[in-house]
């Protein structure tokens, strides 16, 4: 069945509180999608953000972002009064998320709500804690310890705690009991609100496409409490870290800095941790996009401490075996493979074996008629066609970067004369393709300029800040998208 999709993270939803939340504006966006005939809503990882504000660098692969908890819902539950959250200043600009300001104030408000929370009166709370014990206990302790240590990374803590010594960990559990309860409460409220939003979307015929990063952050509960998962030395320092080698776009490569997995250890366990992770993501979302999918075939390793990615080597990953075992245990998986970057014949072979839809990104296509990202070269409908991803320019911004040769080819291919008509034509090309799902960022429908870009890879600051406003979602825009979906049978 042909479908369309709009890519917009929760953080970009309209909000009076500086960042998008899972309340009335999120439900209104579902209504908007339904009115346009759009069947999929794609978001970025729901994980808590850490250094750099990136949802791809999180303190936990399992936890939800506290910033997305809706205060008005907590007010309705009797846990907050309006003045307790409305009196804060949540933004420095209505156009951008100010993460520093939200970090400063959000937990103050959530602690007021926690002070009124009575676990004994909420039987669902105990069930949530029991059902998620395998990750929740460790995460809540980790966050309580981070708070006690002024937000410092775990490897900067007192040595016995940094090395996760049982005696030190047990003493911390006793000392920080109330703070641990606070972080469990946050996760309970997050999941309760997310479940309601997802149910509403599903009841209205909208599937949620979620995103899981391939790697964990170095400053994460996984790296702290489960070091066996990673390629660490005896002092629990990474031997090598993740990134991408140099290419035409990045002469020094991309240094992500994430710890790499000890795939030999994972293989011995039957990839249990990864299978549990895929299972959890499949319950959280309807469709799971796995970031940097090519890394399962082979991955680039950069010696820890290097300042860029110019020195490194490729090592073999688990390949198809991981997904074969996952499907044996979980059944057929609804996965999108982010198959972008340096794609070798071996990577293509793995993708063919898995059978998951890959990605085509039209912004990558306008070089020549042989480019695989142009719609006439799509060899299968088993793919998702994107105008651009969260790592790309907005279409308006991208048009401004085109050189003479690329601009001429783009105009010829799309059969348009004016530069201002190119963004709309790119959307139509994606929607008119054979791809099973056609997707565009909300910025592309709003004709957002270049400063609407969500993320510029390998840069810090000015990322993940894009916001929309209630006035953006007009009946005219809904009508335009609905016509597009009807015209191309999506």
N, C-alpha and C positions, 0 to 999 in steps of 0.2 A: 504494500500500500504506500503510495507516494505521500509524503508529509513535508511540512515546513517547520522551522524552528527559529526562535529568537534567543540569542545569547545575551543574557544580562545577569550579573551576579546579584545576590541579595543586597550587598553593600550599595549598589547603585539605585535601589528602589527609592521613590520619594519618601521623605521623612522630615519631621520637625526636630529630630534629635540627632542630626549630624551625619547619620549613616542609615542605610536601609535596614528595616527590621521585619520580623515575621508576623506583623499585625495587619491592620486594615488595608494599608497600601499594597501589601503583598497579595492579599485576597482580591483587591481591585485589579491588580495586574493579571491575575488568572482570568477574571471576568473580561478584561481587555483581549487577552489571547483568544478566549472562546469566541468573542464577537468578531474576530478576524478570520476564524477558521484555522488558526495555527494549532498544531497538535503537540508540539514539544517546546518545553522551556529548558534551556541549558544554563547551568550555573557553574561557578568555579568551586574548588574545595570548600566545604563548610567548616574546616578546621580553624582553631584559634590562630590568629596571626602573631608573629613574633618580630624579630629584628627585620626591618625593611618593610613591614606591613604586608608581606606576601602570604597568600593562602597556601603557597607551595613550600613555605618554610614554617612549620608549625611545631608547637610543643607536644603534639600528640596526633597520631593518624586516626584516632577514634573519637576524640572529643569534638564538641561543637563550639562555634565562636560565641562567646558571651555577648559581644556587641550586637548580635542579631536578636537577642531576647527583647520582646516588645513590652515596654513599660505599661502601656495602656491595658494590655491583657493582665498583667500583674495587678494593676489597679482594680480591674474587674473581679479578680480573685480575692480582693481584700488585703493584699500584701503591700500595696503602696497607696499613698494619697497623691492627688494630682500635683500639688505644690512641691512635693518632694523630688519630682523629676523635671517638672516644667520650669522650675526656678533656675536651673543650671543653664549656662551658656554652652551650647553644643557645637557651634560652628563659627569659623572665622570668615568663611565664604560659603554662600549657598551652592556654589559650583563644584566644590571639592570637599572630600572627606578630610577632616583634621584629626588624624589618629592620635596625636599626642594629647589633644583636648579630651577626646573620648576615653582614652586610657585613664586619664586623670579623674574623670567623673563617673564613668560607668559603674565601676566596682563600689563606689560610695553608695550609689542608688541600690545596687543589687544586695549590698549588705543590710540596708534598711529592710528590704523585702525578706531577707533570710532571718532577720531578728523576729519577724512575725510568723514565720513558717512553723507549723506544728506537724512534724512527721507522723506522729501517732494518729492524726486525723486524716492523713492522706495515705491509704493503703497502697496506692499505686507507687508511692515513693519507695517503699521497702521492696516491692516486686522489681522496680527498675534497678535498684542497687544490687539485688541478688542476681538478676539476669545479666548484668554488665560487670559483675565483680572482677572478671579476669583482666579488665583494663582500668576500670573506674577507681579501684582502691589505689593502685599505683599512680595514676594520673593525679588524683586529688592530693596525695602525699607530695608528689613532685611539685605541684603548684604551690602548696602550702610552704614547702621548703624554699622555693624561689622567692616567695613573698617575704619570708623571714630573712633571706639573704639579699634583700634589696634588688631583686630581679636578676641577680648575677647568674650566669650559666652554671650548670651543675659541676663542671670540671674546675670551677673556681671556689667551690665550697670546701669546708673542712675535710681533710683527706678521707677519714673513715666513711663519711656520708657520700663523698664523691665516688668512692670505690664500692658503694652500696653494701657496706659491711652489716650483717644481720643485727648486731647489737645496737649500732648507731641508728639503723632504720627503725627498729622497735622502739627505741627511746623517743625518736622523732614522732612516731605515731601517737604515743601517749601525750607528749608535750603539745602537739598541734591538733588535738582532736577536734576542737571547734572550727579551726580554719579548714581542716579536711572536710568537715561537714558542709562548710560553705561552698567548696568547689564541687561537691557531689550535688548539692542543691542546684547550682548553676546548670549542671549537665542534665539534671532531671527536668528543669524548666525549659531548657533548650529543646530537648527531645519531645517534650509534651507539645510545645508550640510547633516544632517542625512537623510532627506527625499530623497535627490538625491541618496545617497548610498543604502538605502533600496529599492528604485524603481529599481535601477540597479540590485540588488540581485534578486528581484522578477521577473524582466524581463528575467533573466537568469535561472529561475527555482529554485532559492534558497530561502528557508523560513528562516526568522530570529527568533530565539528563544531568548526572553528577560527574564529578571529576576526581580521580585519585592520583596524586603524584606518585611516581615510581619510587622516589627516595624519601627517607626521613631526614629531618634536620639533625645536626650534631647536638644542638641544645634541645633535646626531646626526651620524654620519659622512656622511649624505646631504647635510645642510646645509653641512657643512664642505668636502667633497670634490666635490660636484656642485651648486654654487650656481645653475647655469643652470636647474635644475629649479624654482626658487622665485622668488617676486616680491620680489627683493632690490634695494637700491640699489647704487651703485658700491662702497660700503664694506661690502657684504654684510650690511647690516642689513635686517630686514623693513620693507617699506613699510606693509603692513597685516598683521594676524594674524587667526586664526580664533576663532569663538565663536558665540553665539546671541543674538538680540535679546531685549529684555525681554518678559516675558509674565506671566500671572497667578501663576505659581509663583516667578518670579525678577524682581522689579521693576527690577533693574539689568542683567538679562541674564546670560549666561555668557561669561566671558573665558577662553578656553582657552589663547591665546598661541602656538599653533602657527604656523609660517610657512605662507603660502598658496602654491599652485602657480602658476607662470607657464604657464597653459594654452595660450597662443599658441606657446610654445616646444615644449610637449609635442605639440601638433597637427602642427608641422613635422616632428617625428621619427616621426610615425605612432603616437604614444603608446607608443613602444617601452619606456620605463621602467615604465610602468604594466602593460603586457602581460606583461613579464618578472616583475613582482611578483605578478600574478594567477596566472601559471604556477607560480611557486615555491610559493605558498600552496596551490594545487590539488594539488601533490605532497606537501606537508606534512600536509594534512588531506583527509578524504573529502568534506566539504561546507564551503564557505567563507562565513562571514557577514561582509559588508562593512558596517562601522560608518558611520553618518551618510550613508546612500546618497543622501539627497535633495541632498547637497552636489555631486553630479555634474550636477544640473540647474541649480541656482544656489546660491551660498554667501554667507554673511554676512561682511563685511570690517570690521574695526575698526582704526582708525589705530594704528600701533605706538606704544607709550608711554602710551596711555590706561589709566586705572585701572579702568574697567568697560566694559560693552558697550552703554551707552546711546546712544552715537554710532556709527553704522555704516551701511553700505549693502549691498544685494544685487548680486552680479555673476553673469553667466551662466557655467556650467561647460561641460564637453565634451558633456554629455547622452548620448544613446543611441549616438553615433558611437564612443565609446571601446569600448563593449561589443560593438558590431557588428564592429569591427576585431579585437577580442580573440577573438571566436568564429570569425572567418574564419581566424585563425592557430592557435587552440587547440582548436577544436571546441566543442560545447555545454558550457557551464560549469555546475557544480553550486554555485550561489550562493544565499544568503539575503540579501535586501535589507532592511537595517534602515531601514524607512520610517516612522520615528517623528519627532515634532516638527511643525514648521509645513509641512503638506503642501498644496500648491497643485494646481490642475488640470494645470499643466505637469508637475509631479512625477509625478502619477498617469499621465499620458500616457507619460512615459519608462518607468515601471515596467511598464505594459501592453506597450510595445514589447519590453522586455527579457524579459518573461515569467517573471521570477524570483519565487519565493514571498516575500511580505512578512510582516510581524509584527503580531500582535494581542496586546495586553497587558491581561489581564482587570482588573488593578488600576486601569487607566485608565477602565474601563467603567461603574462603578456611579454614574452621575449621573442618567440617565434612559433610557427604553426605546429611544431612537433612537441611542444611542451605538454607534459602529462596532466598539468593542472587546468588546461583549457577544456571546456565541456565536450568538444567534438572528439577528444582523445580519451574520454572515459571509456574503458573497455568493459565495464560492468556497472550495473545499477547498485551493486552491493558496496556503496560508499556514501559518505556525507560530503556534500559540496558546500564549502564555506566561502563567503565573500572575503572574510578575514577572520582570524582568531583573536583572542584577547592579547596576543603578543604582536599583533599587526597594527599598522596605522588605521585610523578611520578611513573610509573610502575617499572622503574629501581630502584628508591629509595625504593619502597615498597618491592621488592624482597630482598633487603639488610637487611630488618627488620625481615624477617621470621625466626622463630625458627626452630629447627630440625624437630619437629613433623609437623608443618604447611608446611614446605618446602617439606617434604616427601609426604604429602597429595596432595599438589599443583602439584608436578611432576607426581604423579599417575593419578590425575584427568585430567591433560592436556596432559598426555602421552609424556612428554619431559624428557630428562636426564640432560641437561646442564642448569644452572641457567640463562645464558644469553639468552636462548631461551624462557623463561617464558613470558616476556612482549608481544612478538609477539603472543604467544599462547593464552594469555588472550584476546587480541584484537579479534582473530579469534573466541574465544568462545562467545564473546558478539555479533559479527556479525552473527554467526551461530545460535543464539538463536531465539526463537519465538517472541521476543520483536518487537513491531511495529517499533521502532527506536533504533538503536545501536549508541552509542556515545563514543568518546574518546577525551581526551585533546590532543591538538597539540603536547604537550610534549611527549606523549606516542608514537606518530608516529616518533618523532625526536630522540627517545631514550635518552631523557634528563636525566641527573643524578639527585640525590636528591636535589641539589641546584636549580633545575628548578621548585621546588614546588611553587605554586601560593600563598597558604595561610596555615598557621598552626593555627587552631582555638584557641582563648583565649590567643594569644600572640601578642605583639606589636613589630614592627620593622622587617625588612627583608621580609615583606609580600607584595603581589600585585606588585612585581617588575619584574617578568619574561618578557623577550623580545625575539622576534625572529629576524632573519636577512633575507634580500632578498635572500641570497644564500641558505637558508634552503629549499626553495620551488623549488626543483629540478624536472626535468622531470622524474627522476627515482622514486622519492617519489610519484609523481602524478600517475605514472604507477602502483606502488605497491598498492595504495589505490583503483585505478580503478579496478584492478584485484580482490581485496577483495570484492568490491561492486558487481561486476558481479558474482563472485563465489557464494555469498550468497543471490543473487537476491535482492539487496538493491539499 
